[in-house]
Amino acid sequence: MSAPEYHFNPSESPNYGFTIPDHPSRYLRAFLAFIDAYHAWDLDLIVDCFDDQLEHRILPSSLGRPVLNKRQYREYLKGVMPLFKRFKVTIHEVIEADEKMTVHASSIGESASGIPYANEYTIIVHFVPVPPGSQALPKMRLVKEFIDSAFSAKFFAEERARAKLREAKVTTV
């Protein structure tokens, strides 16, 4: 008798459907605080998750995005946040190695003009190690955020154009 044929179904994979462990590491707790800050849509809380020496990259490099420090990333977010009414992140998988972490995540949301938003990410984070005994959550020093580049380029170009049209209507009224 031959073995039954196997068909891979990602929704049944043990690497899909991330659940927070009963005792998450301090690095995972720090990353979850970062996600909570995004869910609160609070610029100060988001930026507070970063070390003062932050290097943030939005990749792939074919997008031509510059490396941003903490101040620059704050300014970038200040420009992006008004483009959204809603934004929610789902974590699919987390791989930790000491103070380094790789996360597969996706997000859904709604733009300020009511257009659905959906993106997928692989985020590589290097945290600043925290001294033993410290209760502080570690800060993120290096972030490499791989995005769905085709969707992002189209979505943000179109949403910024719609925002300019809304502004023009307000100034002419």
N, C-alpha and C positions, 0 to 999 in steps of 0.2 A: 504494500500500500504506500503510495507517495504522500509526502507531507503536504498539508494544505498550503495554497499559495498565500504569501503574505503581502498585504498592501499597506504601505506606511500612511498613517493618518496623523498629522502633526498635533491635532487636538487631543490625541491619546498618548502623546509622548510624555515621559516623566519630566522632560525639560520644559514643558509648557504648563501654564497655570501656576505661576509662582505664588507661594504662600509665605507669609512672614514667619520665621521660626520662633519657637517659644522664647529662646534666649538669643536675640540677634546680636551680632558683634557691634562694637561701638561704631565701626565704619558703616555698617548697614543702617544703624540708627541714624547716623549723620545723613546718609543718602535719603532715607525715608523722611527726615526733617526737610530736606531740600524739596522732595516731591510734595510734602504737605504745604510748603511755602508757595509752590506753584499752584496748588489747589486753592489756596487762600488768595492767590493773585496779588500778593503783597511784595512789592519791589524790594523793600528793606529786608524782609525775611529771606527772600531769595538770595540777595547779594551777601547777606550775613553768613551764608553757608560757605563762602569762599575765603581763602587765605588772602592776605594783602598782596602776596606775590603771584596771584592767579595768572595762568596762561590758559586761555580758552580758545579752542579751535573748533570751527564748524567745518566738517569735512564731507565729501572728498575735496581734495585740494583743487580739483577742476572747477569748483565754484569760485575760486579766487578770493575767498574770504580771508581777511587779515587775522592774525593772532590778536586777541583782545586781552588787556589787563583788567583788573577789577573795575577801575573807573570807566573804562571804555565799554565793558560789558553792561554796566549799569545804564549807561547812555543808550546802548543798543536796545536793552529791554524797555527803557522808557519810550522808545519809538515803536516797539512791537506791541506792547501791552494794549494800547488803545485800539488796535486792530481786532481785538477779540472781545466777545461777550461771555464766552464760556470756554474752559480749557480743562481737560482731565487726562491724567497720565495713568496708564496701566503697565505694571512691571510684569514681564513674561519670564525672565530668567536673570539670575545674579550669580556671578562667579567671583569669589573673593580669593585673594592671595596676599596675606599680610595687609599692608596699607594700600593695596591696589584693588580695583574692582572693575568688572566689566558687566554692563547691564544691557539687556535687550528689552526695549520698551516701545510702547506706541501711545499715541495721544489722539483724542477726538475733541472737537470743540465746534464753536460757531463764531464766524467773523462778525465784526460790528455791522456789516451789511446783511447778515443772515445767511451767509454761504457756509455750508458744512466744511469742517477742517478735519483731516485725518493724516497722521504722519507716523513714521516708524523710525526708530533710533537704535543705534548701538553706541553706548556711552562708555568710554574708558576713563576712569577717575584715579588719580594718584592723590591720596590724602597726606596731610602733614602728620607724621607720627605724633601721638600724644604720650607724654611721659607716664610710666606706670603709676597707678594710684590716682591719676587725675580723673575727675568726673566729667570734664569738658568733652564735648563732641569734637572730633577732628574736623578741620577745615579742608576743603578741596583746593589743591594747589594747581594741578594740571587736569584739564578736561578736554577730551577729544570726543566730539559729538558728531557721529556719522548720521546723516539725515537722508530721507527720500528726496534727493536733489531735484528730480524732475518735477515732482509735485510741489515742493517748496518754492522753486523759482517761479512757476506759473501762479501759484496761489498768492504769494506776496506781491508780485508785480500787479496782478489784477486787483487785489485788495487795496493796495496803496493808490491805484488809479481811482477806485471807487471812493476812497477817503478824500482825495483831492476834489472830486466832483461834489461830494457832500459839503466840503468847505466852501467851494465856489458858490453853491446854492445859498449857503448861510450868509455870505458876504454880499450877495446881490439882493437879498431880501431886505 
